[in-house]
């Protein structure tokens, strides 16, 4: 009776998250005394830089624990704008076109909810981090999946699709670790420009990038870009939930402000002061973290190369190793089976490729964001497993 009174809602079409199933099983095995390796999801193993911790403590001691501006404290929006100009080449960035969000996911939500109307289409890479398609659906939009391989060439098939409102970029890319080249970014910009649509650019992994590659922010070249960032990956602030977004479109900015007011009404105050310290203080931590991630990448990549079952794709960025299943063990028939099989036989957690979209079938993903010793031990198990 109650169900019929409530009626159907767009939220009913949203999943609980398939990776949670793997995490729950890992935790259950751990409680039962089995050694497990948490390579199923990406959470930086690093501790906060000391000056960031100190800034948060100082904010609390100075009683900076009250309501803040809904778009973020002025000091933080100023620091973000200066960073966007200096580091990302977004010359027109000002504190007045920046919002501070409760993590990168909140920035994504307010962006898509502000940008699209029911039935609008958004092109996204396939495979793609699960939540992107879900957030688009929450805004009553339609995610259009385009294979991430040859992404720019595949976009041309949609030149005449009038329902497309935006094209989404995530570089470095979760789950494959792909880093779009400057030429690919230019091609995506040309496509967006020719159609008069927006680019939504998720740059959460801008600093987790390897082998001397350079990160390119589309907004440095294309005004109709909404740029999204996270403090989680660059400064290991994942549990503190702080991200930010930039747009120079006045209408979108006003909508985003309204959504912030009606959802979070401002980010944790002390955390914002920590973010100011992170952006304006010493940056050696970022390089040291990147070097350690590259070391972990090489350890797990070289180990999986020796597997009779998996073919790893060397990531140019992020802390994920995307692997093609080149051979299934006896009794294993798909990516989900392979994930559970590895978990049962080795205790190493992974994420089955299909959770990231149809193109993920036949693949699995390992996260090498766990500490280096865990990565070494897990890699040895994967290398020896035949």
C-alpha positions in Angstrom: 0.0 0.0 0.0 2.7 2.4 1.0 4.7 1.8 -2.2 1.7 2.7 -4.4 1.2 5.9 -2.4 4.9 6.9 -2.9 4.8 6.2 -6.6 7.7 5.8 -9.0 10.8 8.1 -8.8 13.8 8.6 -10.9 15.9 7.5 -7.9 14.4 4.0 -8.4 16.6 3.6 -11.5 19.8 4.3 -9.6 21.9 1.3 -8.4 23.4 0.8 -4.9 26.8 0.5 -6.5 28.3 -2.8 -7.6 31.7 -2.2 -6.1 30.1 -2.1 -2.7 29.3 -5.8 -3.1 33.0 -6.6 -3.6 33.9 -4.4 -0.6 31.4 -6.0 1.6 32.8 -9.5 0.7 36.3 -8.3 1.4 35.3 -6.9 4.8 33.5 -10.1 5.6 36.6 -12.2 4.7 38.7 -9.9 6.8 36.4 -10.3 9.8 36.7 -14.1 9.4 40.5 -13.8 9.8 41.5 -14.0 6.1 44.2 -11.8 4.7 42.8 -9.6 2.0 44.1 -6.8 -0.2 41.8 -3.8 -0.8 42.4 -3.2 -4.5 38.7 -2.9 -5.3 38.3 0.9 -4.9 40.6 3.9 -4.9 41.3 5.7 -1.7 44.7 7.4 -1.3 46.8 5.6 1.4 48.7 8.8 2.2 48.2 10.9 5.3 47.3 14.6 5.1 50.3 16.9 4.7 51.3 18.3 8.1 50.6 22.0 7.2 47.0 21.0 6.1 46.4 19.2 9.4 47.7 22.2 11.3 45.4 24.6 9.4 42.3 22.5 10.2 43.3 22.3 13.9 44.0 26.1 14.0 40.6 26.8 12.4 38.8 24.7 15.1 40.9 26.4 17.9 40.0 29.8 16.5 36.3 28.8 16.5 35.9 29.0 12.7 33.1 26.4 13.0 30.1 28.3 12.0 28.1 28.7 8.8 30.2 29.9 5.8 29.3 31.4 2.4 27.3 28.7 0.5 29.8 28.8 -2.4 32.8 28.6 -0.1 34.8 30.9 2.1 36.4 33.9 0.2 39.9 32.8 1.1 39.4 29.4 -0.5 37.6 30.7 -3.6 40.5 33.1 -4.1 43.1 30.4 -3.7 41.2 28.2 -6.2 40.9 31.0 -8.8 44.6 31.7 -8.5 45.5 28.0 -8.9 43.2 27.7 -12.0 44.9 30.6 -13.7 48.5 29.6 -12.7 48.3 25.8 -13.0 45.4 25.1 -15.4 45.7 28.0 -17.7 42.1 29.2 -17.2 42.9 32.9 -17.6 39.4 34.2 -16.9 39.0 32.3 -13.6 37.9 34.5 -10.7 36.6 33.8 -7.2 33.2 34.9 -8.5 33.0 31.9 -10.9 34.2 29.2 -8.5 32.1 27.1 -6.2 33.3 24.9 -3.4 31.5 21.5 -3.1 31.2 18.6 -0.7 33.7 16.4 -2.7 34.0 16.0 -6.4 30.8 14.0 -6.6 28.7 16.9 -5.2 30.3 19.2 -7.9 29.3 16.7 -10.6 25.7 16.5 -9.2 25.2 20.3 -9.1 26.8 20.6 -12.6 24.6 18.1 -14.4 21.5 19.2 -12.5 22.2 22.8 -13.5 23.1 22.0 -17.1 20.6 19.5 -18.5 16.9 19.3 -18.8 14.8 16.1 -19.0 15.7 14.1 -22.2 19.0 16.0 -22.9 21.8 13.7 -23.8 25.4 13.8 -22.5 28.2 11.9 -24.3 30.4 9.9 -21.8 33.3 7.5 -22.3 32.6 3.8 -22.1 33.9 2.4 -19.7 33.4 5.2 -17.2 33.3 5.6 -13.4 29.9 4.3 -12.5 28.5 7.4 -10.8 28.8 9.6 -13.9 25.9 7.9 -15.7 23.9 7.6 -12.5 24.2 11.4 -11.8 23.1 12.2 -15.4 20.1 10.0 -14.9 19.3 11.7 -11.6 19.1 15.0 -13.6 16.7 13.1 -16.0 19.3 13.2 -18.7 20.4 10.4 -21.0 24.0 9.2 -20.9 25.2 8.3 -24.4 28.1 5.9 -24.1 31.0 6.2 -26.6 33.9 3.8 -26.5 36.9 5.6 -24.8 39.2 4.0 -27.3 39.3 6.4 -30.3 36.9 8.6 -28.3 37.5 11.7 -30.4 36.9 9.8 -33.7 33.8 8.2 -32.3 32.3 11.6 -31.4 31.9 12.4 -35.1 29.0 9.9 -35.3 26.9 12.3 -33.2 27.5 15.5 -35.2 23.8 15.6 -36.2 22.3 14.5 -32.9 20.4 17.6 -31.7 19.6 16.2 -28.2 23.2 16.3 -27.1 23.8 19.0 -24.5 27.4 18.2 -23.4 30.4 16.0 -23.9 32.0 14.6 -20.8 35.8 14.2 -20.4 37.7 12.5 -17.6 41.4 12.8 -18.0 43.3 11.0 -16.5 40.5 8.5 -17.0 39.0 6.2 -14.4 39.0 3.2 -14.9 41.5 2.8 -17.8 44.2 5.3 -16.8 44.1 6.9 -20.2 45.5 10.4 -20.5 44.0 12.4 -23.4 46.7 14.0 -25.5 46.6 17.8 -26.3 45.6 16.8 -29.9 42.7 14.8 -28.6 41.6 17.6 -26.3 41.7 20.0 -29.3 39.5 17.5 -31.3 36.9 17.3 -28.5 36.9 21.1 -28.3 36.4 21.3 -32.1 33.4 18.9 -31.8 31.8 20.9 -29.0 32.4 24.2 -30.7 30.9 23.0 -33.9 27.7 21.8 -32.1 27.6 24.8 -29.7 27.6 22.5 -26.6 29.3 22.4 -23.3 32.3 20.3 -22.2 32.1 18.9 -18.7 35.7 18.2 -17.6 36.4 16.0 -14.6 40.0 16.7 -13.6 40.1 14.9 -10.3 43.3 13.0 -11.2 45.1 16.0 -12.7 48.2 15.4 -10.5 48.2 11.6 -10.6 49.9 11.5 -14.0 53.0 9.6 -15.0 56.1 9.4 -17.3 56.3 13.2 -17.7 52.9 13.6 -19.3 51.2 17.0 -19.1 47.6 17.6 -18.0 45.6 19.8 -20.3 42.5 21.6 -19.0 39.9 22.1 -21.8 38.8 25.4 -20.2 42.2 26.9 -21.0 41.1 26.8 -24.7 37.3 26.6 -24.6 35.1 29.0 -22.7 32.0 26.7 -22.6 33.7 24.3 -20.3 32.6 23.4 -16.7 35.8 22.3 -14.9 35.5 20.0 -11.9 38.3 19.2 -9.4 38.8 17.3 -6.2 41.1 17.7 -3.2 40.8 14.0 -2.6 43.4 12.7 -5.0 46.0 15.5 -5.0 46.1 16.1 -1.3 44.8 12.8 0.2 41.7 14.6 1.6 39.2 12.0 0.4 37.4 11.6 3.8 37.2 15.4 4.3 34.9 15.7 1.2 36.0 18.8 -0.6 36.0 19.6 -4.3 35.4 22.6 -6.5 34.0 23.7 -9.9 34.5 26.6 -12.3 32.2 28.0 -14.9 32.1 31.5 -16.5 28.5 31.0 -17.5 26.4 33.3 -15.3 23.1 31.3 -15.6 24.8 28.0 -14.8 26.6 29.6 -11.9 23.4 30.9 -10.4 21.8 27.5 -10.7 24.8 25.8 -9.1 24.6 28.3 -6.2 20.9 27.5 -5.7 21.6 23.7 -5.7 24.4 24.1 -3.2 22.0 26.0 -0.9 19.3 23.4 -1.2 21.7 20.4 -0.8 24.7 21.1 1.4 24.4 24.8 2.2 28.1 25.1 2.6 31.1 22.8 3.1 32.6 21.9 6.5 34.2 25.1 7.6 37.4 23.8 9.1 38.1 21.6 6.1 37.9 24.7 3.9 40.7 26.3 5.8 42.7 23.1 5.3 42.1 23.3 1.6 43.4 26.9 1.6 46.6 25.6 3.2 46.8 22.8 0.7 46.5 25.0 -2.3 48.8 27.8 -1.1 51.3 25.9 1.0 54.3 23.7 0.0 53.6 21.4 -2.9 56.5 18.9 -2.5 53.9 16.4 -1.2 52.2 16.2 -4.6 55.3 15.2 -6.4 56.4 12.7 -3.8 52.9 11.1 -3.9 53.0 11.0 -7.7 56.4 9.3 -7.6 55.2 6.7 -5.1 52.1 6.0 -7.2 54.3 5.5 -10.3 56.4 3.1 -8.3 53.3 1.1 -7.3 52.0 1.2 -10.9 55.2 -0.4 -12.1 55.2 -3.1 -9.4 51.7 -4.3 -10.1 51.9 -3.8 -13.9 55.1 -5.9 -14.2 53.6 -8.6 -12.0 50.3 -8.9 -13.9 52.3 -9.0 -17.2 53.3 -12.5 -16.1 49.8 -13.7 -15.5 48.4 -16.3 -17.9 45.0 -14.9 -17.4 45.3 -11.1 -17.5 46.8 -8.6 -20.0 47.4 -5.2 -18.2 47.1 -1.9 -19.9 49.8 0.5 -18.6 48.0 3.6 -17.2 49.3 7.0 -18.1 47.6 8.4 -15.0 45.2 7.6 -12.0 45.9 4.8 -9.6 44.1 2.1 -11.5 45.3 -0.9 -13.6 42.8 -1.9 -16.2 43.3 -5.5 -17.3 41.9 -7.5 -20.2 41.0 -11.1 -19.3 42.8 -13.0 -22.0 42.0 -16.4 -20.6 39.4 -17.7 -18.1 40.3 -20.3 -15.5 38.1 -23.4 -15.6 34.6 -22.7 -14.5 35.0 -18.9 -14.9 32.8 -17.3 -17.6 32.8 -13.5 -17.2 34.4 -10.5 -15.4 32.2 -10.9 -12.3 33.3 -14.5 -12.0 36.9 -13.6 -12.4 36.7 -11.0 -9.7 35.2 -13.5 -7.2 37.6 -16.2 -8.4 40.7 -14.0 -7.7 39.2 -12.9 -4.4 38.6 -16.5 -3.3 42.0 -17.9 -4.5 44.3 -15.0 -3.6 42.4 -12.5 -1.3 43.1 -9.8 -3.8 40.1 -7.5 -4.4 39.3 -6.0 -7.8 36.4 -4.4 -9.6 34.7 -6.2 -12.5 34.8 -4.2 -15.7 31.0 -4.2 -16.5 30.3 -2.0 -13.5 31.9 0.8 -15.5 29.7 0.2 -18.6 29.1 -2.4 -21.4 32.6 -1.9 -22.8 34.0 -3.2 -19.6 32.9 -6.8 -20.1 36.0 -9.0 -20.3 38.1 -6.6 -18.1 38.8 -6.1 -14.4 40.3 -3.1 -12.5 42.8 -3.1 -9.7 43.4 0.1 -7.6 47.0 0.6 -6.6 46.1 3.4 -4.1 46.7 1.1 -1.2 50.1 1.4 0.6 53.2 0.2 -1.3 53.7 -2.9 0.9 50.2 -4.1 0.2 50.7 -3.5 -3.5 53.9 -5.6 -3.4 52.3 -8.5 -1.5 49.2 -8.4 -3.8 51.4 -8.2 -6.9 53.4 -11.3 -5.8 50.2 -13.2 -5.3 48.9 -12.2 -8.8 52.2 -13.0 -10.4 52.4 -16.5 -8.9 48.7 -17.3 -9.4 48.4 -19.8 -12.3 
